[in-house]
Amino acid sequence: MTSAVARHSGTALHPLHAFFLAGIVPLFIGVLLNDYAYWSSYELQWKNFASWMLVGALVFNGLALLGSILSLVRADKRMGKPVAYFLLLLATFVLGLINSFVHAKDVWASMPTGLILSVVTVILACIATWIGLTSWRIGGAR
């Protein structure tokens, strides 16, 4: 009895790229939760936590963006998913950077804009991670 192995025509996602990609979601969710805690309690330390987690999320997002550029260069030109994946990661990075500038404002001046930007970046990060981790398959039985 033989088994058929389906191979995807795209390139495989590098494990280090997958590590950085998977790291952005919990960090951006942490920023969102800290922003919500600050919004509901007016405790300044929550804003500081959010700012530091945002730096970590942007570092991971930038490294995942670099990996997506490499995947975009190596990908088959007929595939549209690497381009959408790259654009989603780029939009997440740009909105995260704008969010970090908003978090750099005076204490209450960052609300509610920081909270809204945190929600949008979490949604974009989740979509980008979903596409990034499901688009490239090494192969196997389906």
Disulfide bonds with the S-S distance in Angstrom:
none
